[in-house]
Amino acid sequence: MPDTKLEPTDVKILEALQDDGRLTNQALAETVGLSTSPCWRRVRQLEDSGVIAGYRADLDRRKIGLDVLAFIRVKIDSHSEAEAEEFSRSVTRLKEVVACYSIAGDADFLLQVVSPDLETYAEFAMTVVRRLPRIKEMQTTFVLKEIKSFAGLPLGIA
């Protein structure tokens, strides 16, 4: 299956699974208008091709005590491949960092971080993030209100 070419039925399957990853094959088949065997085969194809990378629960961070959501823009002092990789390896080990992106612009990386409260965040930022390899500069932006959080990828726009 090509990376960018999805059949309309595949799009329906993916939309349904993004809404509810716990759908049974029978319920999914009914939702997308297929019988169960073809539906199961299409889901397996989507999994085998890597379009479906996995299944997980969507948690409400505030209900599990992670009230602070912040983005940290990081500049590193060297841009060699090895040093960027060293920084990346270090960041992937940090539980508080829920996403990290290499970006263009006035920073090199964007980290999405969660924390129980501001005091815990400050401690993490000063004793952990500041000590990551090659940190030249970091700037934190705190989320005041989450307007739209990630709820799945938009299908049909590619």
Rosetta silent file (secondary structure, phi, psi, omega in degrees, C-alpha in Angstrom):
SEQUENCE: MPDTKLEPTDVKILEALQDDGRLTNQALAETVGLSTSPCWRRVRQLEDSGVIAGYRADLDRRKIGLDVLAFIRVKIDSHSEAEAEEFSRSVTRLKEVVACYSIAGDADFLLQVVSPDLETYAEFAMTVVRRLPRIKEMQTTFVLKEIKSFAGLPLGIA
SCORE:     score description
SCORE:     0.000 S_00000001
   1 L     0.000  123.161  179.461    0.000    0.000    0.000 S_00000001
   2 L   -62.335  153.409 -176.509    1.580    3.337   -1.018 S_00000001
   3 L   -61.542  -35.860 -172.482    2.263    5.824    1.771 S_00000001
   4 L  -107.722   -6.954 -176.921   -0.090    8.515    0.464 S_00000001
   5 L  -103.371  106.560  176.419   -2.795    6.591   -1.407 S_00000001
   6 L  -113.280  137.681  174.663   -5.633    5.422    0.800 S_00000001
   7 L   -71.536  153.501  178.165   -8.865    3.977   -0.509 S_00000001
   8 H   -54.142  -36.635  178.277  -12.076    5.673    0.718 S_00000001
   9 H   -66.678  -37.590  176.994  -12.873    2.579    2.786 S_00000001
  10 H   -62.496  -41.469  178.732   -9.443    2.753    4.412 S_00000001
  11 H   -61.109  -43.688  177.894  -10.106    6.379    5.353 S_00000001
  12 H   -61.202  -42.383  178.947  -13.425    5.367    6.952 S_00000001
  13 H   -62.078  -47.164 -178.151  -11.685    2.598    8.895 S_00000001
  14 H   -64.990  -40.486  177.439   -8.949    4.935   10.090 S_00000001
  15 H   -61.612  -44.961 -179.489  -11.425    7.642   11.119 S_00000001
  16 H   -63.790  -42.273 -179.057  -13.490    5.110   13.070 S_00000001
  17 H   -71.454  -31.818  174.867  -10.430    3.655   14.803 S_00000001
  18 H   -67.719  -33.341  176.800   -9.096    7.103   15.692 S_00000001
  19 H   -72.274  -38.403 -177.914  -12.453    7.856   17.302 S_00000001
  20 L  -152.323   96.283 -179.039  -12.561    4.523   19.140 S_00000001
  21 L   -71.248   -5.413 -179.211   -9.595    2.153   18.965 S_00000001
  22 L   -98.965    7.588  178.321  -11.509   -0.457   20.965 S_00000001
  23 L   -58.129  136.616  172.314  -14.113   -1.126   18.294 S_00000001
  24 L   -71.129  160.806  178.044  -14.627   -4.811   17.668 S_00000001
  25 H   -59.151  -38.319  179.742  -14.094   -5.940   14.097 S_00000001
  26 H   -64.694  -45.812  179.756  -17.841   -6.496   13.785 S_00000001
  27 H   -65.728  -39.175  177.812  -18.703   -2.998   15.014 S_00000001
  28 H   -63.811  -45.109  179.533  -16.012   -1.510   12.780 S_00000001
  29 H   -59.401  -43.338  177.839  -17.298   -3.425    9.770 S_00000001
  30 H   -63.840  -40.607 -178.965  -20.839   -2.165   10.418 S_00000001
  31 H   -62.736  -39.878 -175.152  -19.566    1.400   10.832 S_00000001
  32 H   -97.676   -3.183  176.151  -17.697    1.410    7.520 S_00000001
  33 L    79.982   36.736  176.189  -20.180   -0.703    5.552 S_00000001
  34 L  -122.690  164.514  168.400  -18.148   -3.881    5.026 S_00000001
  35 L   -81.374  167.842 -170.401  -18.589   -7.475    6.043 S_00000001
  36 H   -65.660  -41.513 -177.137  -16.310   -8.653    8.831 S_00000001
  37 H   -64.042  -50.194  177.496  -13.721  -10.615    6.805 S_00000001
  38 H   -62.581  -34.218  178.388  -12.859   -7.844    4.311 S_00000001
  39 H   -64.513  -46.646  179.224  -12.809   -5.330    7.156 S_00000001
  40 H   -59.559  -43.431 -179.945  -10.396   -7.493    9.151 S_00000001
  41 H   -63.079  -41.478  179.523   -8.138   -7.904    6.087 S_00000001
  42 H   -65.604  -41.335  177.659   -8.059   -4.145    5.450 S_00000001
  43 H   -62.364  -44.063  178.324   -7.190   -3.412    9.078 S_00000001
  44 H   -61.196  -40.783  177.758   -4.381   -6.012    8.919 S_00000001
  45 H   -62.094  -43.321  179.325   -3.093   -4.410    5.688 S_00000001
  46 H   -65.072  -36.289  176.493   -3.109   -0.982    7.349 S_00000001
  47 H   -70.074  -48.234 -177.492   -1.232   -2.408   10.341 S_00000001
  48 H   -62.518  -33.764 -179.145    1.280   -4.358    8.228 S_00000001
  49 L   -81.067   -8.955  179.472    2.021   -1.323    6.044 S_00000001
  50 L    88.764   -0.224  176.251    2.633    0.816    9.132 S_00000001
  51 L   -62.475  -45.875  171.226   -0.273    3.204    8.510 S_00000001
  52 L   -92.029  109.535 -175.226   -1.690    2.000   11.828 S_00000001
  53 L   -88.731  -15.149 -179.874    1.361    2.233   14.068 S_00000001
  54 L   164.251 -179.116  179.640   -0.346    1.011   17.251 S_00000001
  55 L  -129.848  140.874  178.650   -3.247    1.394   19.634 S_00000001
  56 L  -154.845  164.361  176.956   -3.318    3.309   22.901 S_00000001
  57 L   -84.700  142.921  177.246   -5.652    4.915   25.409 S_00000001
  58 L   -95.571  109.255 -174.629   -6.250    8.676   25.194 S_00000001
  59 L   -98.032  147.800  172.779   -5.758    9.992   28.733 S_00000001
  60 L   -88.184  108.869 -173.372   -6.909   13.290   30.224 S_00000001
  61 H   -58.859  -36.449 -178.533   -3.647   14.641   31.655 S_00000001
  62 H   -67.198  -34.062 -178.931   -5.404   16.820   34.247 S_00000001
  63 H   -74.269  -12.854  175.449   -7.332   13.874   35.683 S_00000001
  64 H  -109.235   16.308  171.872   -4.071   12.052   36.339 S_00000001
  65 L    87.324   18.290  177.934   -2.485   15.062   38.020 S_00000001
  66 L  -107.312   79.222 -172.526   -0.516   16.625   35.151 S_00000001
  67 L   -80.190  -21.484 -177.691   -1.902   20.154   35.313 S_00000001
  68 E  -101.297  128.939  173.331    0.977   21.984   33.621 S_00000001
  69 E  -122.755  125.478 -176.986    1.523   21.752   29.871 S_00000001
  70 E  -138.025  156.620  173.066    4.490   23.629   28.485 S_00000001
  71 E  -118.298  131.318  178.909    6.532   23.932   25.324 S_00000001
  72 E  -114.592  119.713  173.333   10.273   24.445   25.584 S_00000001
  73 E   -89.667  127.006 -175.351   12.163   25.887   22.633 S_00000001
  74 E  -121.853  133.262  169.407   15.782   24.749   22.803 S_00000001
  75 E  -108.703  135.567  174.759   18.862   25.987   20.990 S_00000001
  76 E  -105.365  157.950 -172.599   21.944   23.823   21.080 S_00000001
  77 L   -86.309   -7.353  178.118   25.451   25.214   20.767 S_00000001
  78 L  -140.140  145.108 -175.498   26.636   22.865   18.044 S_00000001
  79 L  -115.795   26.022  176.017   24.846   21.562   14.997 S_00000001
  80 L   -72.567  154.842  179.777   26.882   18.506   14.170 S_00000001
  81 H   -58.827  -43.072 -177.626   24.924   15.339   13.491 S_00000001
  82 H   -63.928  -41.958 -178.375   26.514   13.535   16.426 S_00000001
  83 H   -72.538  -35.707  174.916   25.675   16.253   18.938 S_00000001
  84 H   -64.828  -39.757  177.159   22.091   16.587   17.725 S_00000001
  85 H   -64.895  -39.899  178.257   21.737   12.805   18.056 S_00000001
  86 H   -61.727  -44.330  177.249   23.195   12.920   21.576 S_00000001
  87 H   -61.516  -46.376 -179.226   20.642   15.582   22.546 S_00000001
  88 H   -59.615  -44.222  178.419   17.829   13.561   20.941 S_00000001
  89 H   -61.673  -41.394 -179.908   18.802   10.387   22.813 S_00000001
  90 H   -64.124  -42.455 -177.978   18.898   12.279   26.099 S_00000001
  91 H   -67.025  -38.553 -176.950   15.462   13.833   25.552 S_00000001
  92 H   -64.945  -18.814  178.786   13.779   10.545   24.632 S_00000001
  93 L   -83.691   -9.525 -175.665   14.652    9.187   28.085 S_00000001
  94 L   -89.045  117.745 -178.641   12.762   11.948   29.916 S_00000001
  95 L   -63.580  -33.594 -177.482    9.256   10.907   30.971 S_00000001
  96 L   -68.083  -23.877  179.231    8.117   14.522   31.351 S_00000001
  97 E   -87.000  108.552 -176.514    8.842   15.178   27.658 S_00000001
  98 E   -92.104  -14.824  174.853    5.819   13.776   25.836 S_00000001
  99 E  -157.957  148.363  177.744    6.902   14.966   22.381 S_00000001
 100 E  -144.123  134.662 -178.223   10.040   16.415   20.836 S_00000001
 101 E  -129.562  139.045  168.293   10.505   17.913   17.395 S_00000001
 102 E   -84.349  126.291 -171.491   13.542   19.109   15.483 S_00000001
 103 L  -126.046  163.131  173.193   12.397   22.456   14.082 S_00000001
 104 L   -98.947  158.297  178.561   13.434   25.223   11.716 S_00000001
 105 L   116.981 -146.356 -174.419   13.581   28.848   12.765 S_00000001
 106 L   -87.107    7.536  174.388   15.130   30.513   15.774 S_00000001
 107 L  -137.380  167.014 -178.605   15.366   27.286   17.810 S_00000001
 108 L  -100.905  -33.148 -177.897   16.591   23.767   17.102 S_00000001
 109 E  -137.770  150.785  173.813   14.120   21.656   19.085 S_00000001
 110 E  -124.120  119.495  179.839   10.614   22.011   20.490 S_00000001
 111 E  -106.564  134.456  172.471    9.794   19.910   23.551 S_00000001
 112 E  -102.767  123.239 -170.467    6.261   19.338   24.814 S_00000001
 113 E  -126.700  142.320  172.922    6.403   18.801   28.562 S_00000001
 114 E  -119.436  152.919 -178.762    3.868   17.903   31.250 S_00000001
 115 E  -157.326  153.518  179.064    4.208   18.388   34.981 S_00000001
 116 L   -64.925  -37.586 -176.344    1.993   18.210   38.079 S_00000001
 117 L  -158.013  173.987 -177.292    2.543   21.875   39.005 S_00000001
 118 H   -65.154  -38.251  179.922    4.746   24.916   38.348 S_00000001
 119 H   -62.780  -44.527  178.277    7.145   24.137   41.186 S_00000001
 120 H   -65.804  -39.126  176.760    7.786   20.628   39.860 S_00000001
 121 H   -61.394  -46.755 -178.671    8.166   22.021   36.347 S_00000001
 122 H   -58.797  -43.528  178.019   10.714   24.616   37.536 S_00000001
 123 H   -61.271  -45.702  178.464   12.740   21.917   39.263 S_00000001
 124 H   -62.095  -46.477 -178.298   12.663   19.731   36.135 S_00000001
 125 H   -62.009  -43.899 -174.432   13.595   22.620   33.836 S_00000001
 126 H   -80.578  -33.737 -175.816   16.491   23.815   35.965 S_00000001
 127 H  -100.168  -16.936 -178.707   17.973   20.515   37.097 S_00000001
 128 L  -114.074  -60.265 -175.005   17.253   18.271   34.108 S_00000001
 129 H   -63.255  -46.884  179.861   16.603   20.193   30.897 S_00000001
 130 H   -58.250  -24.124 -177.116   19.283   22.840   31.515 S_00000001
 131 H   -97.060    4.983  175.836   21.808   20.036   32.002 S_00000001
 132 L   -64.929  154.070 -177.314   21.070   18.237   28.728 S_00000001
 133 L   -63.123  135.347  171.472   24.068   18.050   26.396 S_00000001
 134 L    70.583   15.860  177.911   24.862   21.131   24.297 S_00000001
 135 E   -65.829  123.973  175.999   22.041   23.356   25.610 S_00000001
 136 E  -102.240  -42.145 -176.341   22.780   26.920   24.618 S_00000001
 137 E  -155.019  146.767  173.880   19.405   28.508   25.309 S_00000001
 138 E  -141.747  146.065  179.855   15.908   27.457   26.318 S_00000001
 139 E  -138.419  128.811 -178.241   12.630   29.312   26.465 S_00000001
 140 E  -101.440  137.957  170.810    9.415   28.012   28.013 S_00000001
 141 E  -120.792  122.590  179.988    5.895   28.829   26.887 S_00000001
 142 E   -92.314  140.101  175.551    3.123   27.724   29.242 S_00000001
 143 L   -81.544  121.453  177.839   -0.274   26.668   27.967 S_00000001
 144 L   -86.116  -39.048 -179.944   -2.946   28.739   29.683 S_00000001
 145 L  -149.752  129.776  178.439   -5.897   27.044   28.040 S_00000001
 146 L   -84.712  110.764 -178.571   -6.012   24.065   25.719 S_00000001
 147 L   -82.679  -47.060  179.181   -8.269   25.070   22.839 S_00000001
 148 L  -145.404  113.512  178.550   -7.817   21.974   20.684 S_00000001
 149 L   -96.211  165.780 -177.935   -5.673   19.061   21.749 S_00000001
 150 L   -61.194  125.885 -179.765   -4.479   16.258   19.509 S_00000001
 151 L  -131.226   17.013 -178.488   -7.372   13.939   18.747 S_00000001
 152 L   123.576  160.990 -178.321   -6.070   12.105   15.695 S_00000001
 153 L   -82.847  143.881  177.472   -4.738   12.955   12.299 S_00000001
 154 L   -73.889  123.987 -179.918   -6.949   14.651    9.700 S_00000001
 155 L   -98.982  149.466  177.529   -7.658   12.192    6.917 S_00000001
 156 L    88.244    3.667  177.427   -8.505   13.173    3.381 S_00000001
 157 L  -101.629  -13.911 -179.012   -6.417   16.341    3.240 S_00000001
 158 L   -87.771    0.000    0.000   -3.266   14.738    1.833 S_00000001
